[in-house]
Amino acid sequence: MSPILAPGRAGNFIRALFIILLLVLLMRTVYLMWFFRTPAWTSRPDEIRYCGGWYKRSDELDIAGSRARQMAGGSLKEVRRSPVFRPIMAYRPTSDCPRYLFARIGKDVFVIYRAADD
């Protein structure tokens, strides 16, 4: 008999773990859809909220780290985590909010986000 269907302690424990996992995945998806307006399975949401404003994803192709550093005008520093647990990078030359944000989607591949008021 399958341990999931077993009436003993092991079956109950495995069933409880599956239910908890299912609830965590469901609630994470609901939260991401509500706050970030993006499903949990994408690493490229259309908008990111940061620094009190919204940043919209650029239509440009994904760029390499060297190009991202060139656009930012300096080294990239991690400023927060994205909705799918990938770092959001930005260059902050002053205390102002950065013009561009870069979301890491690969080892050295980034998606560009531009401040919405640009």
N, C-alpha and C positions, 0 to 999 in steps of 0.2 A: 504494500500500500504506500502511496505517496506520503512523504512527511507533512505535506500541506493539508492533506485530508485526515491524517492520523488523529485519533481522539485524545492522545496523551499529551504530556507536558511539552515535548519537542514540537509537536504539531501546532499547539497553541502559541508557542513562542515564535515559530517561523511565520505563522499567520499574522501575529501581531507586528512583526518586523515589516512584512509586506504592506500591511495597512498603514503603518507609520510612514514608510517610504512613499507610498501613493499619496498620502495627505500632504507630505512635504513638497513633492513635485507639483501637486495641484495648487497649493497655496502660493508657491513661488511663481508659477505661471500667472496666476490671478494678480499677484502683486505687481509683476513686471508689466502686464497688460494695462493695469490701472495707472501706475506711476510713470512708466517710461513709454507707454503706448507701443510696446514692441513685444513680440512673443519671446519666450525664454530661449528658444533654439536659434536665434539669430545673433550674430556678433556685430551687426551693423544697423543699429536703430536709426531711424530718420532724424530724430532729435535727441539731444542730451541736455539735461538741465545741469548747469554748473555756474558758480560765481554769481548767483542771483538772476541769471538769464538763460535763454535757450540758445543752443548751438545746433545749426542744421548741417546735415551731412552734405558734403560737396558731391557734385556729379562726376568729378574727376576720377580717374582710375586709381587703384591702390598704389601707394608710393613706397619707395625704399626709405630706410632710416636716414640715409645721407640727404635725400631730398627733403625729408621732414625737418631735419636740423637746419637746412638752408632756408626753408620757408619760415621757420620759427626765429631765425637769426641767432641761434645759440643752441646749447645742449638742451635736450628734453629732460624734464623732471616729472616723475609720476605725481599726479595731484589727487587722484582718486581712482576707485575701481568702477568699471563699467557694469551695466546690468548683467552681463554674462561672465563676470569675474575676470575680465581682461583689463589690464591697466589703461587708463586714459592718461596720455602724456601731454604736457603743455610747457611752453617756455614763458616764464614770467620775468621780463626785464625790469618791471617796476611793480608797485603794489596794485596796479590796475589789473583788470581781468585780461587774459590773453585774447588776441584776435582769432587765433587758430587753436584747436584742440586736435590731438591725434590719438586715435584708438588703435592699439596694437591688435592685429588680427593674425599675425604670424611671427616667426622668429625675428624678422627685420622688415615686416610689411605693416603699413599703417593706412588707416582711413582718415581722410581730412574732414574736420568739422569747422565751420566758420560761424562767427557770432551772428545771430539772427538779424541784428540791426545793421549789418553791412550791406 
